């Protein structure tokens, strides 16, 4: 189990380790890759910049329902996982948590494409944290779902 002490930074390597050590095997079966972990604002970041994480879920027929459409359950698991890693980035290290609420607004179907999850922290608290995730088709970068979530910090 990862250390619960915040580190000087939380990077892609640390996120990969958490993904492999903490998440259930069926989440690991999604073969998610971590594109970016953002703990600190980049130079010239806007005033409303938020820490976060960007993950990719590769397309697989195993994640599709009838008609070749990526199923909502896989999209929701991607959103939940990406939000956990965004919270860890904001905390600069591992901290146990559990999902309290997740609301998903599906906007359009995605088929035959990887899906990108851009998870951002809205509020990082001592006992509760809140975030939003934009899920987009990697083929055209158009949003497929918007997710808001709340996590209890344990």
VEXFILUM-247012 format. One record per atom (N, C-alpha, C, O): x, y, z; residue in three letters. Coordinates in steps of 0.2 Angstrom, whole numbers, plus 5000, padded with zeros to 4 digits. Layout:
N
XYZAla/...
This chain:
154
500449945000Unk/500050005000Unk/500450065000Unk/500950065004Unk/500350114996Unk/500750174996Unk/500750215002Unk/500250205006Unk/501250255003Unk/501350295009Unk/500750345009Unk/500550375004Unk/500450365015Unk/499950415016Unk/500250485017Unk/499850525018Unk/500850485018Unk/501150555019Unk/501250585012Unk/501450555007Unk/501050655012Unk/501050685005Unk/501850695003Unk/502250705008Unk/501950684997Unk/502650694995Unk/502750754992Unk/502350804991Unk/503450774990Unk/503550834987Unk/503250844980Unk/503050904978Unk/503050784977Unk/502650794971Unk/502350724970Unk/502550674972Unk/501850724965Unk/501550664963Unk/501550664955Unk/501350714952Unk/501950624952Unk/502050624945Unk/501750564942Unk/501350524945Unk/501850554935Unk/501550504932Unk/501750434934Unk/501350384935Unk/502350424936Unk/502650364939Unk/502250344945Unk/502150284946Unk/502150394950Unk/501850374956Unk/501150364955Unk/500850314958Unk/500850394950Unk/500150374948Unk/500050304945Unk/499550274947Unk/500550284941Unk/500550224938Unk/500550164944Unk/500250114944Unk/500950184949Unk/501050134954Unk/500450134958Unk/500250074960Unk/500050184960Unk/499450184963Unk/498950144959Unk/498550104962Unk/498950154952Unk/498450124948Unk/498550044948Unk/498050014948Unk/499150024949Unk/499349954949Unk/499249924956Unk/499049864957Unk/499349964961Unk/499349934968Unk/498649944972Unk/498549904976Unk/498249994970Unk/497650014974Unk/497049994971Unk/496549974974Unk/496949994964Unk/496349984961Unk/496149914960Unk/496649874959Unk/495549894959Unk/495349824958Unk/495549804952Unk/495649834947Unk/495649734951Unk/495949704945Unk/495449724939Unk/495749734934Unk/494849724940Unk/494349744934Unk/494549814932Unk/494449824926Unk/494649854936Unk/494849924934Unk/495549924930Unk/495649954925Unk/496049884932Unk/496649874929Unk/496549844922Unk/496849854917Unk/496049804921Unk/495849774915Unk/495649824910Unk/495649804904Unk/495449884912Unk/495249934907Unk/495849964903Unk/495849994898Unk/496449944906Unk/497149964902Unk/497250034902Unk/497450064896Unk/497050074907Unk/497050144907Unk/497750164907Unk/498250134910Unk/497950224903Unk/498550254903Unk/498550324906Unk/498050354905Unk/499050344909Unk/499050414912Unk/499450454907Unk/500050444906Unk/499050504904Unk/499350554900Unk/499750604903Unk/500350624901Unk/499450634908Unk/499750694912Unk/499450694919Unk/498950674921Unk/499950714924Unk/499750724931Unk/499950804932Unk/500550814930Unk/499450844934Unk/499650914935Unk/499550934942Unk/498950944944Unk/500050944946Unk/500050964953Unk/500151044953Unk/499851074957Unk/500551064949Unk/500751144949Unk/500451174943Unk/500551144937Unk/500251234943Unk/500051274937Unk/500651284932Unk/501251294935Unk/500551274926Unk/501151294921Unk/501251364921Unk/500851404923Unk/501751384918Unk/501951454917Unk/501351484913Unk/501051454908Unk/501151544915Unk/500651584912Unk/499951544912Unk/499551554908Unk/499851504917Unk/499151474918Unk/498651524920Unk/498851574923Unk/498051514918Unk/497451564920Unk/497351564927Unk/497551514931Unk/497051614930Unk/496951614937Unk/496451564939Unk/496551544945Unk/496051534935Unk/495651484937Unk/495851414936Unk/495551364936Unk/496551404935Unk/496851334934Unk/496751294940Unk/496751314946Unk/496651224938Unk/496451174944Unk/496951114943Unk/497051094937Unk/497251084948Unk/497651024947Unk/497150974945Unk/496550974945Unk/497550924942Unk/497150864939Unk/497550814936Unk/498150804937Unk/497150774932Unk/497550714929Unk/497150704922Unk/496550714921Unk/497550674917Unk/497250664911Unk/497350584909Unk/497950564909Unk/496850544909Unk/496950474907Unk/496650454901Unk/496250494898Unk/496950404898Unk/496650374891Unk/496450304893Unk/496750264896Unk/495850294890Unk/495550224890Unk/495550204883Unk/495150224879Unk/495950144881Unk/496050124874Unk/495350094872Unk/495050054876Unk/495150104866Unk/494550064863Unk/494649994863Unk/495249964862Unk/494149954865Unk/494149884865Unk/493449864864Unk/492949894867Unk/493349814859Unk/492649784858Unk/492349764865Unk/491749754865Unk/492749734869Unk/492549714876Unk/492149764880Unk/491849744885Unk/492349824878Unk/491949884882Unk/491349904879Unk/491049954881Unk/491149874873Unk/490649904869Unk/489949864871Unk/489949804872Unk/489449894870Unk/488749864870Unk/488549854863Unk/488949864858Unk/487949824862Unk/487749814855Unk/487749874851Unk/487649934853Unk/488049864845Unk/488149924840Unk/488849954840Unk/488950004837Unk/489249924844Unk/489949954844Unk/490050014848Unk/490550054848Unk/489550034853Unk/489650094857Unk/489950074863Unk/489750034867Unk/490450114865Unk/490750104872Unk/490250114877Unk/489850164878Unk/490150064882Unk/489650064887Unk/489750124892Unk/490350144894Unk/489250144895Unk/489250194900Unk/489550174906Unk/489850214910Unk/489550104908Unk/489850084914Unk/490650094914Unk/490950114918Unk/490950084908Unk/491650094907Unk/491850164907Unk/492350184910Unk/491350204904Unk/491550274904Unk/491450304912Unk/491950344914Unk/491050274916Unk/490950304922Unk/491550274927Unk/491750314931Unk/491750214925Unk/492350194929Unk/493050234927Unk/493450244931Unk/493050254921Unk/493650294919Unk/493550364922Unk/494050384925Unk/492950394923Unk/492950454926Unk/493050454933Unk/493450494936Unk/492850394937Unk/492950384944Unk/493750384945Unk/494050414950Unk/494050334941Unk/494750324942Unk/495150384941Unk/495650404945Unk/495050424936Unk/495350484934Unk/495250534940Unk/495750574941Unk/494750544943Unk/494650584948Unk/495050574954Unk/495250614958Unk/495050504956Unk/495450484961Unk/496250504960Unk/496550534965Unk/496450494954Unk/497150514953Unk/497250594953Unk/497750614955Unk/496750634951Unk/496750704951Unk/496750724958Unk/497150774960Unk/496450694963Unk/496450714970Unk/497150694973Unk/497350734977Unk/497350644971Unk/498050624973Unk/498550674971Unk/499050694974Unk/498450694965Unk/498950744962Unk/498850814966Unk/499350844968Unk/498250834968Unk/498150894972Unk/498450884979Unk/498750934982Unk/498450824981Unk/498650814988Unk/499450794988Unk/499750794993Unk/499750794982Unk/500450774981Unk/500650704984Unk/501150694986Unk/500150664984Unk/500350594986Unk/499650554988Unk/499150584988Unk/499750494990Unk/499250444991Unk/498850464998Unk/499150485003Unk/498250464997Unk/497750475003Unk/497150435002Unk/496850434996Unk/496950385007Unk/496350345005Unk/495750395005Unk/495650445008Unk/495250365000Unk/494650404999Unk/494150354997Unk/494250294995Unk/493550374997Unk/492950334994Unk/492450384990Unk/492350444992Unk/492250354985Unk/491750394981Unk/491050404985Unk/490850354987Unk/490850464985Unk/490150474989Unk/489650484984Unk/489050464985Unk/489850524978Unk/489250534973Unk/489650544966Unk/490150574966Unk/489350524961Unk/489550534954Unk/488950544950Unk/488550494949Unk/488950604947Unk/488350614942Unk/488650624935Unk/489150664934Unk/488450584930Unk/488650584924Unk/488150604919Unk/487550584919Unk/488350654915Unk/487850674910Unk/488150654903Unk/488650684901Unk/487850604900Unk/488050584893Unk/487850624888Unk/487250644888Unk/488250644883Unk/488150694878Unk/488050664871Unk/487650684867Unk/488450614870Unk/488450584864Unk/488750514864Unk/489150504869Unk/488650474860Unk/488950404860Unk/489650414857Unk/489850454853Unk/490150364859Unk/490750354857Unk/490850284854Unk/490750244858Unk/491150284848Unk/491250214845Unk/491950214842Unk/492150264839Unk/492250154842Unk/492950144839Unk/493450204840Unk/493750224835Unk/493450224846Unk/493950274848Unk/494150264855Unk/493750244859Unk/494750284857Unk/495050294863Unk/494650344867Unk/494350394863Unk/494550344873Unk/494250404877Unk/494750434882Unk/495050404885Unk/494750504881Unk/495150534886Unk/494750564892Unk/494150584891Unk/495050564898Unk/494650594904Unk/495150644906Unk/495750634908Unk/494850704907Unk/495250764909Unk/494850784916Unk/494350814916Unk/495150764922Unk/494950764928Unk/495250824932Unk/495850834932Unk/494750874935Unk/495050934938Unk/494750934945Unk/494150924946Unk/495150964949Unk/494850974956Unk/494451044957Unk/494751094954Unk/493851034959Unk/493451094960Unk/493651124967Unk/493651184969Unk/493651074972Unk/493751094979Unk/494151034983Unk/493850974982Unk/494651044986Unk/495050994989Unk/494951014997Unk/495251064999Unk/494650975000Unk/494550985007Unk/494850925012Unk/495150875009Unk/494850945018Unk/495150895023Unk/494650835024Unk/494950775024Unk/494050835023Unk/493550785024Unk/493250765017Unk/492950705016Unk/493150815013Unk/492750805007Unk/493150835001Unk/493450895002Unk/493150804995Unk/493450834989Unk/492950834984Unk/492550784983Unk/492950884979Unk/492450884974Unk/492850894967Unk/493350934967Unk/492550864962Unk/492950874955Unk/492450864949Unk/491850854950Unk/492750874944Unk/492350874937Unk/492850834932Unk/493450844932Unk/492550794928Unk/492850764923Unk/492550774916Unk/491950764916Unk/492950794911Unk/492650794904Unk/492950734901Unk/493550724900Unk/492450694898Unk/492650634894Unk/492550654887Unk/492050684885Unk/493050644883Unk/493050664876Unk/493350604871Unk/493750564874Unk/493050604865Unk/493250554860Unk/493950574858Unk/494050634856Unk/494450524858Unk/495150544856Unk/495150554848Unk/495650584846Unk/494650524845Unk/494650534838Unk/494550604835Unk/494750624830Unk/494050634839Unk/493850704836Unk/493950754842Unk/493750814841Unk/494150734848Unk/494150784854Unk/493550814856Unk/493550864859Unk/492950784854Unk/492350814856Unk/492050774862Unk/492150714863Unk/491750814867Unk/491550784873Unk/490950734872Unk/490550744868Unk/491050684876Unk/490550634876Unk/490150624882Unk/489550604883Unk/490450654888Unk/490150654894Unk/490450704899Unk/491050724898Unk/490050734904Unk/490350774909Unk/490150744915Unk/489550724916Unk/490550734920Unk/490450704926Unk/490650744932Unk/491150784932Unk/490250754937Unk/490450784943Unk/490450734949Unk/490050684949Unk/490850744954Unk/490950694959Unk/491150724965Unk/491450774966Unk/491050684971Unk/491250704977Unk/491550644981Unk/491350584980Unk/492050654984Unk/492450594988Unk/492550614995Unk/492650674997Unk/492450564999Unk/492550575006Unk/493350555007Unk/493550505005Unk/493650595011Unk/494350585012Unk/494350545019Unk/494150565024Unk/494750485019Unk/494750445024Unk/495350455029Unk/495450425034Unk/
